[in-house]
Amino acid sequence: MSAPRCDGAAVLSPPGVRIDEVLAAEALSLRPSRLPDHAAENRALIALAEAMAGSLEDVLPTLVSLLLELCRADSAGVSVLEVEDGREVFRWVALAGAFAHHIGGTMPRRPSPCGAVLDCNAALLFSFSPPARHFAAGAAMDPAIVEALTVPFHAGGAPIGTVWVVAHSDERKFDAEDARLVSSLSRFAATAVHALAQAREARRASEALRESEGRHRFLAELAAATQPLVDPGEVMAVTARLLAEHLGVDRCAYAEVEDERVFVITGDHTRGVRSIVGRWPVADFGPEVVRLMLANEPYVLDDVDADPRAGGDLAAYRATEIQAVICVPLHKSGRFTAAMAVHQKVPRRWTPDEVGLVRLVVGRCWEAIERARAARGVRERDERLDYAVRLSGLGFWYCDLPFDELIWDDQVKEHFWLPPDARVTIGTFYERLHPDDREPTRRAIEASIRERIPYDMDYRTVDPATGAFKWVRALGGTAYASDGTPRRFDGVTVDVTARKLDEERVARLLELEREQGRLLKQVADAALTIHASGSLGSVLQGITEEARRIIGARLAVTRLNAGVDESQAVNPVATSGKYDGWRGPAVPSAEDGVYAVVCRTNRPVRLTRVELGVPPAWLTQVGLTRVELGQPYLTQVEPPPSPTQVELPPTQVEPPSPPLTQVELPPMRGWLVAPFIGRSGENLGLIHLSDKHDGDFTESDEAILVQLAHIASVAIENARLYDQLRDQDRRKDEFLATLAHELRNPLAPIRTGLEILKVAGSADQARKILDMMDRQIGHMARMIDDLLDVSRITRGKVELRKERIDLRAVLNSALETSRPLIEAAAHELAVRLPPASLLLDADPTRLAQVFANLLNNAAKYTPAGGSIRLAAQRDGAAVVVRVADNGVGIPADMLSNVFDMFTQVGRSIDRAQGGLGIGLTLVKRLVELHGGSIHAESDGAGRGSTFTIRLPLAAAEEAAPRPSSAGPAHGAPPAALRVLVVDDSVDGAESLALLLRLSGHETRAVHTGPDALTATRELGADVVFLDIGLPGMNGYDVARRLRAEPDLTGLFLVALTGWGTEEDRRQAREAGFDHHLTKPVDAAEVKRLVARVAAARRQGG
């Protein structure tokens, strides 16, 4: 044989010695070679085969023993390349002969003969005579190496080490036949070792599978035992018993968790320990338990006394007789919901499998309990995956060349679907191969023989009776005569069907994962598109287009349902193909058919083309009947494709479709409908897809559409909220603009009046101007009072001062207030009141404010010369009051908002009647505080409006109201009083003092708290009007100081402030004030108050 060429410079060797100097490859071709001993070689192969049938560990020792004998070597061995401490070494894993005592030893890869062989990947002969030429690592070997024949050792096509034979004296010289024998047996052993390793790996997997069967068997028994149970307690008891018996523990308990803090145990299974049914705070078992339970991690202790995680206080463990524990939490929706625990009263070392089993069981127990509680009546069964793996052993085959009869063992025949007694020829071999694999296999065999390369081929064998096939892997090689003629072709086969199927399955899963990733990205992109839409219409159009595109349908329709006026309903449509000419609006009503099911149940509906062709099919699917639905669903369907035929009743047969128009819906093929569901669970509408491009809609399509519908539901509600916020913002802007306008309106005539007063020529002119200014100031005061009233009512700060009153008196008071405005506009006023008293328990001031507001609105928003009607009548235990006019009316789209804050109807520049848009809000809140209700009616703009108030009547047995005698005394004129006015507003104080001085009283004005104390004593004041918001010493402090003076016991104190809530009045009373006035004060009220004090003084002498 020709000597392999190897670059000696490329292989590191001892200093001064090159591999070329110890390489004796030419000797193999020059030395006479002995004749092959095929009988001995066959015996060696049989011995190797027998070793393979025994144990993988026996193969290499058998190989080196055979080589020692066949090559008449002094030592033989197998060196395997490993990495040790970061460097490559050869480990002697099998030795025979003089070197046998070196088993397990190592030698560096470089410099070494084995390293050179691997680098060259060829058989090499090394000569080390004299010994001084040895490489450094081999120089110390005992006995010394004189000659070494080394070949590469391959496994799975890759070199993993070397096989070598050694002579320790000059008497033994290796030849080409030795090299062939070492190479042949090494290849055979390497091929078998690789195949046996695969078989051992398969057996290991089988053993692991068998080890898990116990768990699967238990879980199946648990599922079978709990499936029929409908009582949660029984589910828990059976689960605890089975788990306790399976694990052999003293106690098993299932606990529900209350507020993530308390174990609630309603039943347990025990063996030799007491029951722990009851409530147990989680923290009683230590902080580590709390941490792990909230983190959804198991708590495992082998010995409570030896594990510091149990905490210092072991009272809870002693009380429950726990010495070893597994406690596994269960989280649902992100919360600690339940737990399963197993206990041992003595220490026990738990295994990971036991912990994992408890985790599995707690989840299944929770599911079974929840199913029982819900009484769903659906029994779920855990399906076990039945693993039946038939492990294939190695099959050996021997073929003399040229091919004729083949020698196969029974295992190979089984791989080829042949009986054990079958005679096999090369023709049989190719006949049993899959047609697609015959030619590739033929070429591989021929190449292996021709090119002297290993034969390694995967092919399919086919059962001619059934057409079934197996995947078989064949490994082999060719034996050659000394002249190079191929003589034998031998090898092994192994069934690799399971591996091939696994590879195909993995490929399918990878493809499915890629497809799911693509769909998830599309859904994510769709979510961004939908949420980026601003208006409700844009959101709906976005979900319609995206759903049709992602799922691949020709038609998509969305529909809003609850809370949307039918005239304003939005029905976006997305189409392609035959639907391009259709744009609605002929879609089924939400009251009919599938739409009704989806909107009523908030569940998706998916119908195939066949189911859509037979209307009752989907009724059965959802468990409803036509009577329950009220109407049959849309029958405009397309017959299913051939060869399936569905025969419809005569009433269901579809007439030929006419040409498509803008409002016709073409026949549909398949439906997929999903609901829009609001945050509180109400139905918002639905999205409907029809006519999928490829086949029927699938479960995956349904899941994607449900997810898109959920995204759209959030976007729909957000769009509505956005519209509401935008509308509120618009109202706010209008309110602020109106407020500015309404404040400027009275200020303008007041300023003008002041200018007129400066130049007024007569008292009459001045009086008219003063009357006008008084009206405008009154208007501003009422407007501010309305704002304050709305604020107080909204914050719940208004307290009604109820008394028994007659409704007629309240209405007369309101008429008296509003009559000037009505008469100024020349309106006709019709009043119809009942003759008998209608008694109410009400605040007369507030109720008069309600009716006056309605009458004022009627006067302002009715063109001059209009008609206003006020009517009251009894209706059972209530009274109904209506205020109607023939004014500007209320548009239909404003009726539902007319009582909202800042809402104004019929605003225009040429008919600006004033008002802030809060009057009706105030009216509604005051009516509701009285236990009543109010609603508005109008036939539209320009058609007038009617406001109807319903109030409860007072109980009949209570006494009728008496006319109030409150009011200023008539008779003698009031006596002059000494009055002090205290206000940090100089103009305010001086003007009020001047008013009282003109009324005949002695007055004085000061502007600070200390000045007030001094002036009260100096003036000897009878009455003090005292501002609350004074700088430094406020009005409350001044009042308390004055009340502390013993010689000022008869002083009458009046609080003067801009704050008028009940809380403000209470503080004033507690500080010592006799009366409370809210700015701006009414001059008439001030005069009446002072007159009342003067009259009291006169009567008291």
Secondary structure, 3 states (H helix, E strand, C coil): CCCCCCCHHHCCCCCCCCHHHHECHHHHHHCCCCCCCHHHHHHHHHHHHHHHHHCHHHHHHHHHHHHHHHCCCCEEEEEEEEEECCEEEEEEEEEEECCHHHCCCEEECCCCHHHHHHHHCCCEEEECCCHHHCCHHHHCCCCCCCEEEEEEEEECCEEEEEEEEEECCCCCCCCHHHHHHHHHHHHHHHHHHHHHHHHHHHHHHHHHHHHHHHHHHHHHHHHHHHCCCCCHHHHHHHHHHHHHHHHCCCEEEEEEEECCCEEEEEEEEECCCCCCCEEEEHHHHCHHHHHHHHCCCCEEECCCCCCHHHCCCCHHHHHCCCCEEEEEEEEECCEEEEEEEEEECCCCCCCHHHHHHHHHHHHHHHHHHHHHHHCCCCCCCCCCCCCCCCCCCCEEEEEECCCCEEEECHHHHHHCCCCCCCCCEHHHHHHHECHHHHHHHHHHHHHHHHHCCCEEEEEEEECCCCCCEEEEEEEEEEEECCCCCEEEEEEEEEECHHHHHHHHHHHHHHHHHHHHHHHHHHHHHHHHHHHHCCCHHHHHHHHHHHHHHHHCEEEEEEEECCCCCHHHCCCCEEECHHHCCCCCCCCCCCCCHHHHHHHHHCCCEEECHHHHHCCHHHHHHHCCCHHHHCCCCCCCECCCCCCCCCCCCHHHCCCCCCCCCCCCCCCECCEEEEEEECCCCCEEEEEEEEEECCCCCCHHHHHHHHHHHHHHHHHHHHHHHHHHHHHHHHHHHHHHHHHHHHHHHHHHHHHHHHHHHHHCCCHHHHHHHHHHHHHHHHHHHHHHHHHHHHHHHHCCCCCCCCEEEEHHHHHHHHHHHHHHHHHHCCCEEEEECCCCCCEEEECHHHHHHHHHHHHHHHHHCCCCCCEEEEEEEEECCEEEEEEEECCCCCCHHHHHHCCCCCCCCCCCHHHCCCCCCCHHHHHHHHHHHCCCEEEEECCCCCCCEEEEEEEECCCCCCCCCCCCCCCCCCCCCCCCCEEEEECCCHHHHHHHHHHHHHCCCEEEEECCHHHHHHHHHHHCCCEEEEECCCCCCCHHHHHHHHHCCHHHCCCEEEEEECCCCHHHHHHHHHHCCCEEEECCCCHHHHHHHHHHHHHHHHHCC
